[in-house]
């Protein structure tokens, strides 16, 4: 068994474990940390398979958006930040371990790519990975792309619907009523008789 195969199975085990921890962790911080590890491990697998564009895209887009996802979870679950700060030291150890695993994964993958381990396909000098991916997405797999887009749209609408809560302490505005408003409904001209300052003689 080559070093490429050992690294592939090792990364696969880490990816499966992190995916299980994402859905099984009781703490949202633990789930987010393992989600970052899962995204990064999948990115390393794609880079090993020769899909560098997908690997870099996964790290830049998804790992960067995990922080926004974490903020959304905190808002939706109404988690108090004070309770999260109290467990900072416990999560610091887990975060350090996950960060060290990510650094080791990157080092091993770079070693594999540098020494040319694994199956190497000759694509030619002018081969464009991004162009080939775009052609496959919008020709052979266009239906799968459309289904994925619809699923993401439904998930976004569901997330918005879950976070909409009726609150009595908020003053809501109706844009249609604001557009139809007339000047006489908002402005009232009042005739006030003029008044003069009384003299000192009148007061006496």
C-alpha positions in Angstrom: 0.0 0.0 0.0 1.4 3.4 -1.1 1.6 6.5 1.0 -1.1 8.0 -1.2 -3.5 5.2 -0.3 -2.7 5.4 3.4 -3.3 9.2 3.4 -6.5 8.8 1.5 -8.0 6.3 4.0 -6.8 8.4 6.9 -8.4 11.6 5.6 -11.6 9.6 4.9 -11.8 8.4 8.5 -11.3 11.9 9.8 -14.0 13.2 7.4 -16.5 10.6 8.5 -15.7 11.2 12.2 -16.1 15.0 11.9 -19.4 14.6 10.0 -20.7 12.4 12.8 -19.7 14.9 15.4 -21.4 17.7 13.6 -24.8 16.1 14.0 -24.1 14.4 17.3 -22.5 17.2 19.3 -24.6 18.8 22.0 -22.7 22.1 21.9 -23.0 24.3 18.8 -19.4 25.3 19.2 -18.3 21.7 19.0 -20.4 21.2 16.0 -19.0 24.2 14.2 -15.4 23.2 14.9 -15.9 19.7 13.5 -17.8 21.2 10.5 -14.7 23.3 9.7 -12.5 20.2 10.1 -14.9 18.2 7.8 -14.8 20.9 5.1 -11.0 21.2 5.3 -10.6 17.4 5.1 -12.9 17.2 2.1 -10.9 20.0 0.5 -7.7 18.0 1.0 -9.2 14.9 -0.6 -10.3 16.9 -3.7 -6.8 18.4 -4.0 -5.3 14.9 -3.9 -7.8 13.8 -6.6 -6.6 16.6 -8.9 -9.6 19.0 -8.4 -7.6 21.9 -7.0 -10.3 24.5 -7.9 -12.9 22.6 -5.9 -10.6 22.2 -3.0 -9.7 25.9 -2.8 -13.3 26.9 -3.4 -14.4 24.8 -0.5 -11.9 26.3 1.9 -12.5 29.9 0.7 -16.3 29.9 0.5 -17.5 27.3 3.0 -14.9 27.5 5.7 -15.2 31.3 5.6 -19.0 31.1 5.8 -18.9 28.8 8.8 -18.5 31.9 11.1 -21.7 33.3 9.6 -23.4 30.0 10.1 -22.2 29.9 13.8 -23.7 33.4 14.3 -27.0 32.3 12.8 -27.1 29.3 15.1 -26.4 31.5 18.1 -29.2 33.8 17.1 -31.7 31.1 16.4 -31.0 29.1 19.6 -30.8 32.2 21.7 -27.6 31.1 23.2 -26.2 33.6 25.8 -22.7 34.8 25.0 -21.8 34.8 28.7 -22.3 31.1 28.9 -20.1 30.6 25.8 -17.3 32.7 27.4 -17.4 30.6 30.5 -16.4 27.5 28.5 -13.7 29.2 26.5 -10.9 27.3 28.1 -12.5 23.9 27.4 -13.1 24.8 23.7 -9.6 26.2 23.4 -8.1 22.7 23.8 -10.5 21.2 21.2 -9.8 24.1 18.8 -6.1 23.7 19.1 -6.3 19.9 18.4 -8.5 20.5 15.3 -6.1 23.3 14.1 -3.1 20.9 14.5 -4.9 18.2 12.5 -5.7 20.7 9.7 -2.0 21.7 9.6 -0.9 18.1 9.5 -3.4 17.3 6.7 -2.1 20.2 4.6 1.5 19.2 5.2 0.8 15.5 4.1 -1.1 16.6 1.0 1.6 19.0 0.0 4.1 16.2 0.4 2.0 13.9 -1.8 1.7 16.6 -4.5 5.3 17.6 -4.4 6.7 14.0 -4.8 4.0 13.1 -7.4 2.5 10.1 -5.5 -0.8 8.6 -6.6 -2.4 8.4 -10.0 -1.2 11.2 -12.3 -3.2 11.8 -15.4 -1.6 13.8 -18.3 -4.1 16.6 -19.0 -1.8 18.7 -21.1 -0.3 22.1 -20.5 -3.3 24.1 -21.6 -5.9 22.1 -19.5 -8.2 24.4 -17.6 -9.7 22.8 -14.5 -12.3 25.5 -14.0 -13.5 25.4 -17.6 -13.9 21.6 -17.6 -15.8 21.8 -14.3 -18.1 24.5 -15.7 -18.8 22.5 -18.9 -19.7 19.4 -16.9 -22.0 21.4 -14.5 -24.0 23.0 -17.2 -24.1 20.2 -19.8 -24.1 16.7 -18.3 -25.0 17.5 -14.7 -27.3 20.5 -15.3 -30.3 18.8 -13.7 -28.3 18.0 -10.5 -27.2 21.6 -10.3 -30.8 22.8 -10.6 -31.9 20.4 -7.9 -29.1 21.6 -5.6 -30.1 25.2 -6.2 -33.7 24.5 -5.4 -32.7 22.7 -2.2 -30.5 25.7 -1.1 -33.4 28.1 -1.9 -35.8 26.0 0.2 -33.3 25.8 3.1 -32.8 29.6 3.0 -36.6 30.2 3.1 -37.0 27.7 5.9 -34.2 29.4 7.9 -35.8 32.8 7.5 -39.2 31.4 8.5 -37.7 29.8 11.6 -36.1 33.1 12.7 -39.2 35.2 12.2 -40.8 35.6 15.6 -43.8 37.7 16.5 -42.7 40.3 19.1 -45.0 42.7 20.8 -42.3 45.2 21.7 -41.4 46.1 18.1 -43.2 48.7 16.0 -43.7 47.4 12.5 -44.3 49.5 9.4 -46.4 48.8 6.4 -44.7 50.1 3.2 -47.9 50.0 1.2 -49.7 52.3 3.6 -46.7 54.6 3.7 -46.7 55.0 -0.1 -50.5 55.7 -0.2 -50.4 58.3 2.5 -51.6 61.9 1.7 -50.3 65.2 2.9 -53.5 66.1 4.7 -53.3 62.8 6.7 -49.8 63.8 8.1 -50.0 67.6 8.2 -52.6 69.7 9.9 -52.5 73.5 9.6 -53.8 75.2 12.8 -54.8 78.9 12.9 -53.5 80.4 16.1 -54.4 84.0 16.9 -51.4 86.3 17.4 -50.6 87.4 20.8 -48.8 90.6 22.0 -46.8 91.0 25.1 -48.6 92.9 27.7 -47.1 96.2 28.9 -46.1 96.9 32.5 -49.0 99.4 32.9 -51.5 96.7 32.1 -50.1 94.4 34.6 -50.3 97.0 37.3 
